[in-house]
Amino acid sequence: MRAVLAEPDTMAAAQRPAVDLAAAEQEAGRAAERLRRAASVQDEAARRCAELDRLSARAADAVRRLAPLREEYDRVARMAGLTAGTSADNERKMRLEAYVLAARLEQVAAAATVRLQRMSSGRYTLVHSDDRAGRGRSGLGLHVVDAWTGRERDTATLSGGETFFASLALALGLADVVTDEAGGVRLDTLFIDEGFGSLDDQTLDEVLDVLDSLRERDRSVGIVSHVADLRRRIHAQLEIVKGRSGSVVRQRGQ
């Protein structure tokens, strides 16, 4: 025992100050508390890691199941963009309904041209145009081909009288197309309100000749107008006469 106490390390330890056991016990207690909290944090981190692994597996499975749905959505969204005219693939920005109506408009323009050429002495032909209007959409435009210049131009360039008989030709062409599409159902009566005052004498005669040809096919054509020159061409007339006590209708015949 004396030999152990005589050892240098033992003697050096004996020369050190006495240890404060109370302080050491307090420090040991604090260290134990820190260890407990660290263990608790480690357990919570492990639990969260396990939860994240579970959620990651669910997300990966959802992505796999979503893939075909995403493909279907992309296909439907592309078709919706094309039909709405908002897709970059739809160069003319034409809606589906405009595309369908454009096919009918081509028929109406062709039917209208038959009468328009007669009204304009062969000068004008109506054609469908799908040109875009500036940055807008396209699909339901109409142009006229002017036989005098050989050029196609917008209907807005027509004069007042030309616009009138072009509109009349379109109305008659639409009636023809409706008749064909409705299985032969006839539109037997047509009323035309004003516009004749914008026509020169030659054009007026040509327009009335077209209307006369409709009457020859057992159609009734009514004209509402203040143009006095029409009286010599219209045999059956209803004249509205204004009076102090009101207006009266008077039938006239030639």
FIMINU-622455 format. One record per residue (C-alpha): residue in one letter; x, z, y. Coordinates in pm, whole numbers, padded with zeros to 5 digits, always signed. Layout:
<nodes>
aXZY...
</nodes>
This chain:
<nodes>
m+00000+00000+00000r+00284+00092+00234a+00445-00240+00156v+00130-00425+00266l+00109-00223+00586a+00473-00298+00653e+00418-00671+00643p+00461-00843+00982d+00111-00994+00987t-00043-00659+00910m+00161-00487+01171a+00072-00755+01429a-00296-00717+01350a-00270-00342+01385q-00128-00383+01733r-00429-00587+01854p-00709-00414+02048a-00993-00275+01842v-01281-00517+01784d-01612-00452+01961l-01838-00456+01660a-02155-00437+01866a-02059-00743+02070a-01952-00925+01758e-02281-00847+01592q-02470-00976+01900e-02269-01299+01902a-02327-01340+01530g-02700-01294+01593r-02698-01558+01868a-02504-01795+01644a-02756-01739+01366e-03042-01817+01611r-02870-02136+01722l-02823-02233+01359r-03191-02169+01291r-03298-02385+01587a-03055-02659+01488a-03195-02655+01134s-03548-02676+01278v-03451-02972+01497q-03287-03139+01199d-03602-03091+00992e-03817-03236+01274a-03580-03534+01312a-03591-03594+00937r-03972-03581+00946r-03983-03829+01234c-03738-04059+01058a-03961-04057+00752e-04269-04128+00970l-04083-04414+01143d-03986-04559+00805r-04351-04545+00701l-04472-04707+01024s-04199-04970+01006a-04311-05062+00655r-04674-05086+00776a-04570-05302+01074a-04369-05535+00852d-04667-05569+00618a-04900-05634+00915v-04665-05904+01046r-04667-06073+00706r-05048-06062+00697l-05072-06174+01060a-04861-06488+01010p-05140-06709+00867l-05385-06571+01124r-05137-06654+01399e-05103-07006+01268e-05481-07041+01263y-05506-06903+01617d-05239-07142+01744r-05425-07434+01587v-05761-07326+01735a-05605-07251+02076r-05442-07594+02080m-05774-07762+01999a-05949-07550+02264g-05688-07656+02521l-05729-08020+02428t-06109-08010+02449a-06102-07814+02776g-05854-08056+02930t-05600-07781+03006s-05342-07867+02741a-05020-08043+02836d-05090-08279+02544n-05408-08395+02722e-05237-08620+02975r-05553-08715+03160k-05695-08361+03166m-06020-08497+03021r-06272-08250+02877l-06434-08328+02543e-06778-08366+02700a-06632-08604+02957y-06471-08803+02674v-06805-08835+02496l-06988-08922+02817a-06720-09176+02903a-06814-09375+02593r-07175-09382+02713l-07064-09467+03066e-06882-09770+02932q-07210-09886+02777v-07400-09820+03100a-07137-10006+03304a-07156-10307+03070a-07537-10312+03088a-07531-10265+03466t-07281-10547+03513v-07529-10800+03376r-07759-10734+03673l-07489-10650+03926q-07329-10992+03885r-07664-11151+03955m-07728-10931+04260s-07379-10999+04399s-07376-11371+04317g-07118-11313+04046r-06874-11126+04268y-06873-10774+04122t-06823-10632+03773l-06847-10260+03694v-06585-10105+03466h-06528-09752+03346s-06210-09583+03470d-06040-09278+03322d-05782-09251+03602r-05717-08901+03728a-05837-08818+04078g-05521-08676+04239r-05436-08363+04043g-05789-08329+03911r-05949-08435+03585s-06050-08780+03471g-06303-08944+03247l-06613-09039+03446g-06489-09279+03710l-06625-09622+03794h-06441-09913+03950v-06555-10258+04055v-06368-10575+03979d-06395-10805+04279a-06394-11168+04166w-06304-11279+04519t-05973-11091+04515g-05922-11052+04140r-05851-10683+04194e-06006-10365+04062r-06097-10104+04321d-06289-09781+04365t-06666-09802+04417a-06618-09593+04734t-06483-09908+04901l-06818-10086+04869s-07026-10132+05181g-07363-09960+05224g-07561-10255+05094e-07318-10314+04809t-07337-09947+04714f-07715-09970+04703f-07739-10262+04466a-07452-10127+04255s-07646-09800+04222l-07960-09995+04138a-07773-10193+03873l-07645-09865+03723a-07996-09721+03714l-08124-10030+03535g-07826-10027+03299l-07888-09660+03220a-08252-09739+03143d-08140-10010+02901v-07894-09777+02725v-08151-09498+02703t-08398-09741+02552d-08145-09849+02291e-08038-09493+02211a-08396-09367+02187g-08483-09606+01909g-08655-09863+02127v-08857-09621+02342r-08928-09812+02660l-08898-09691+03017d-09194-09882+03149t-09199-09760+03508l-08921-09750+03767f-08944-09631+04128i-08680-09722+04387d-08672-09521+04709e-08529-09689+05020g-08190-09862+05052f-08327-10212+05103g-08270-10197+05478s-07893-10211+05419l-07914-10552+05249d-07879-10889+05415d-08147-11151+05351q-07960-11330+05073t-07873-11012+04887l-08227-10881+04932d-08363-11194+04767e-08118-11159+04478v-08207-10793+04426l-08579-10866+04431d-08527-11150+04183v-08374-10898+03943l-08666-10660+03995d-08908-10947+03941s-08740-11018+03608l-08817-10659+03507r-09183-10708+03586e-09184-11021+03378r-09089-10799+03082d-09407-10588+03136r-09234-10317+03333s-09381-10163+03646v-09147-10142+03942g-09242-09937+04248i-09054-09973+04576v-09066-09708+04849s-08947-09867+05172h-09006-09924+05543v-08853-10274+05537a-09114-10513+05677d-08958-10818+05506l-09052-10674+05170r-09421-10727+05238r-09398-11101+05183r-09247-11045+04838i-09452-10746+04720h-09807-10845+04631a-09957-10509+04538q-09898-10248+04807l-09996-09892+04887e-09959-09830+05259i-09937-09480+05403v-10116-09471+05738k-10064-09171+05965g-10359-09049+06169r-10461-08764+06396s-10629-08581+06111g-10362-08661+05853s-10224-08949+05648v-10433-09177+05431v-10338-09423+05156r-10458-09779+05193q-10427-10044+04924r-10320-10389+05034g-10288-10708+04841q-10156-11055+04914
</nodes>
